[in-house]
Amino acid sequence: MMDNEVPTFRITLLENEYINLKRISNNNIPLESINDNIKQIIDLLNQQNFNYLFQKKDLSELFPELAINENGYLNLNENDFMISYEDYINIEQINLEEFEILFKILNENKNLNLIKVFHVLSQYRSYLMNDDLLEVIDNFENHLMIDKDENFTIIKEEYIIEIKTEISYINNLNFKETFPEINFSELFPELPIKEDGHPNIDFRNYILPTEEYENLKLTFEDDSELIFNIYNTNKYLNINKVLYFLSTSNVEFTDNDLLKNKLYEFKSQVMMDDNGNFTYIKEDYIRNIKEIINSINEQNFREIFPGYNFTELLPELPIQENGHPNIDYKIYIISNEEIEKLESMFKYEDEIIFNIFNNNKSLNLVKVFYVLSRLDDSLINTESDFWYNLDEFKSSTMIDDNGNFTFLQPHIKFIKQIIETINEQNFIEIFPGYNFTELLPELPIQENGHPNIDFRNYLISEDEYYNIGMKYDNFEYFLFDIFNKNEYLNLVKVLNTLSKLDDINIDTINIDNRNYSTFSEYLELFGDNNVSMNENNEYIFNNKYYNTENDTNNNDKTISNININQNERDEFKTKNGTLTVHINNQEISFNKITFSLGGHNSRNYSKPGFNLKIRGGKELFGRRQFKLRSDSSEPSYMRTKLMCDIHNKLGLPSISANYIKLYINDEFMGLFILTDAYKESWIEYVYGEKDTTNLYKCEKCNLLFNKRYGFENENKEATDNQEFYEFLQAMTKAKSSVDVESIFDLDQFYKEIAIEYLSSSWDHINNQHNYYVYKNPKNNKWIYLIHDFDLDMCSELFEGLNECIKYDFKNFLYVPIVKKLIYNNIEHFKEILKEIVIKVFNPATLFPRIDEIKSFIRPYVQLDKTLNDNGEYPGRMNKNDDTFYTMEQWEASTEFEESLIGLKQFILLRYRYVCKEFSIECDPMYLDENMNMNLTITETESLYPTETETSSFLIPTSTFDFINIEATTTSIEDTILPISTSIFDSNIDETITSSVLDFSNTEITTSIEDTILPTTISVLPSTNSILPTSNSQFNEATGTLPPISQTTVTFKCLSEFLGYPCCSSELTTIYAEDEYGEWSYDFTKNEWCGLTKFEDSSNQDHSGECWSEILGYPCCKGCKIYETDSDGSWGYEFNQWCGIISSRCQKE
């Protein structure tokens, strides 16, 4: 590989891991997951001290198979249990589930049968201390079947697993210790209890013949009812009797959550008559009623409501001496005719139960809940079912002036909950210093600081609700409509006004206020981020979190399609790979890497991305951690690259981007965008701080204190976030930029927001993610760092090009922190915005850059879109997605194609819009509405001589001057694609510095004795001609070109000017063509070669036009002037000086 060709990354994984990677991409059973489970199991066993756990047992008798050392520990080797790829393939062919495979592996291991070990351990589980090991043991034990020959098999039938699991709950309970006063031989003579107090119930007595089980399945649709009947008809032991005894005891079983949950479920499903016969409750309403009443009876009212006299408050409520109510749920059972009548009258089950409770003559439970809801509830356990039921009845009930109760429909219930949440807030404490009589005179606030808003003023009929609901796709719009049009009190105005108040007393909230977090969500929902005012001073709602549809292309994705659970499930990460990088005719090897599947969104596409970390103290391009991005969501492959280039052009700290060809296990995966990543190693490289604890990643946050938990420290060992929280508190309390200018890099923040605005970006601060914050130790200021640019520049979300082009800056002012820091300093921000537009965000700068990148990557895009021998496109491992852009679509996506929102189309129209919006004096040529869209580059900006096509695969960066800015610009461009990091300076004699590759810490295997890389820096004049770089004679030390007398060179073909060989005679296929002629590709050597022969211009007859021949220099093909002396004008092409033919250039 040479300087002007993309590097090739070759990842080598263990074959089985590579297969697993492919399977994970298709949601298949991951082999890695199975082996990881085995490793965890072995680790858990090796951590146990068996001498300590079984002090009174003879371990040689208990575990004769286990090799326990003198200290009581095992020394199991995980490799003795892990499965090979070949065995995995054989197992998978018999169509087993993942757990079945794991069971089979552990059960059939020749060295040690771990299933048998778990079975023995399960009988002594009370000795074990480790909850994780207990969970593993119970899981395998509940799936274990032992036949008469002591052979272990796995149970596949769900009902058997359920029965065995429930019986294990009972067997694990020590009845003698739990109920010391009970003689079970008299109470339960049929219950087999061992001397140690544990039952010994054999679950196999409840397994039915297959035919009988199938008949029962036809009789009982409910699995719970089926198991109930299996228990109830068993002659050996009726488990229902045992469960009923346990569920009606006063024991809470706090140490056994599994048994506790089973008993809670049982109590609501089963009832016993006076003769001790059990009946399964089929009716849902009865089960719900029984569950509600059980939750009441379980409470000790004297403890949770101390000081209240219930004989006076609720004389009809039966309360026992122990403080527990004793309500009989049977008094609420009604006839089938009555329940059918209620079901015909009411469509909500909650409303049916409400009416049953409200009309009961013995005890009106609606009244009971209403009275209880008005008492001090601070001692109630908010995790209890009683608390949940109390809150539900409180919010779904309305009482009139005559004391009659009405059930509220769900839409009214939710409105009531919102208003009650607002009423619960103490505005004097939360918003100190504000005069609400002046600020919101219409808001009724009591002397104690709490509002007293009457929710009844917001009641609407079912028809009104239906009509409003038809207008909107989500409930938030419905709420906005209800609150905004209310004549009694406009709650949109109230919440929007409150959301703008800065002096929130963070130190006092959330202490005694259980619902403040919910209140803050309402403030955010109706804050400036989602609500604005139109020209008529009317509030309008624009909830961005729900406007995610994009119908412009069938290949587009929407944010709502992201399956987070799938992303959590499909993890792939290995440390068992190696990396070889081919660049500049050298091979750089890394034997220690971590390779993993990429981020959330990319996994939904056919071609996923990856993460790469180089370990062992080695670096590549001065970095250790990279992202290999597929950017499948956008067709151009350029948005990430362009956004990174813009940052580097402006000298802003940023990730960098370039291109690579990727192979995994010698399989070509296609073209990828290589970026570095904001990690500790990036901070160390850029700022010199090792092991920083002040780099935070945002996943759902707004740079304010209330979203502090949306940040995650990149240093996993860091535990103290106090300094960061103090920063967020300061940002929250700040009223303007002046308040935080000493702790926050405002200029850098302004530039980032300006870039986001110019690129119509919605997926960073506006969407509360895709950015980091870091505290720079050199100035003690926090900085704002954005990343993930594939959705910028109108890539997704917007409904059409016009909406994207006119993306208003008001969208950023909806973000509270942006409004505080920029709105009050808007003139300074406008100057920064203007500077960025003039310097970089303009067609004159970006159009040539797009052409340069496009020319460079075209051959690799072509390869990326070429079917392989298997008829598949490279890297498309996710067969569940068919997103694919053709070569024609790729070409169009960079130009003026509206359907794909072409890059040039976006840039040009956005440029015009911003120039007009901010009154910037911009280039009139590009402001001309009649401009020819096919003219992407003007004559003065031409990248190539007029007689050649702009199809070069090189990336000259004559439009970008990448300079080495200490501790800010961290560009990979300087190293990966030297052509694309050429330094442009109009004064070519000026000394220029830039970084070069440093391989001092890398292992290089090469047949070339001289391992010093050729310089990757060239000088490009302001007029945009191409200069070769790989053999460039540019003098780094002086920043000048060599004297004219030193540049005579002889070549056989044009490709040799760039350091590429001439093609051998058998290579004739043309893959690319540019000003260096025709190119082919040698697939055996993985390198480009030249087909066009070099013709020495000194031997040509130019009819006297080439005046430089007599001086020993050829004539130029182009017209770019570098120097003028007494002889004439000089150009510089093909690594040598040449004479400008003025007559020809004048004609052009």
Secondary structure, DSSP 8 states (H G I E B T S, - for coil): --TTS--EEEEE--HHHHHHHHHHHTT---HHHHHHHHHHHHHHHHH--HHHHTTTS-HHHH-TT----TTS-----GGGT---HHHHHHHHTT---HHHHHHHHHHS-SS--HHHHHHHHHTTGGG---HHHHHHHHHHHHTEEE-TT--EEE---HHHHHHHHHHHHHHTS-HHHH-TT--HHHH-TTS-B-TTS-B---GGGG---HHHHHHHHHH-SSHHHHHHHHHHT-SS--HHHHHHHHHHSS---TT-HHHHHHHHHHHHHEEE-TTS-EEE---HHHHHHHHHHHHHHTS-HHHHSTT--HHHH-TTS-B-TTS-B---GGGG---HHHHHHHHHH-S-HHHHHHHHHHT-SS--HHHHHHHHHTS--TTS-TTSHHHHHHHHHHHTEEE-TTS-EEE--HHHHHHHHHHHHHHTS-HHHHSTT--HHHH-TTS-B-TTS-B---GGGG---HHHHHHHHHH-SSHHHHHHHHHHT-SS--HHHHHHHHHT-----TTTTTSS-TTHHHHHHHHHHTSTTTEEE-TTS-EEE--TTT-----S-TT---GGG--HHHHHH---EEEEEEEEEEETTEEEEEEEEEEEE--TGGGGSSS--EEEEE-TT--BTTBSEEEEE--TTSTTS-HHHHHHHHHHHTT-----EEEEEEEETTEEEEEEEEEE--SHHHHHHHH--TT-S-EEEESS--SSGGGGGGEEESSTT----HHHHHHHHHHHH-SSGGGTTTTB-HHHHHHHHHHHHHTT--SSGGGT-SEEEEEETTTTEEEEEE---TTTTTTSS-SSHHHHHT--THHHHTSHHHHHHHGGGHHHHHHHHHHHHHHTSSHHHHHHHHHHHHHHHHHHHHHHTS--TTS--TT---TT------HHHHHHHTTT-TTTT-HHHHHHHHHHHHHHHTT----HHHH-TT--TT--S-GGG-SS-TTS-S--SS---TT------TTT---GGGTS-GGGG-EE-S-TTS---------TTSEEE-S-S---------EE-TT------TT---BTTTTB---GGG-----SBGGGGGT--B--TT-----EEETTEEEEEETTTTEEEE-SB---GGGS--TT--GGGGGT--B-SS---SEE-SS-EEEEETTEEEE--HHHHHH-
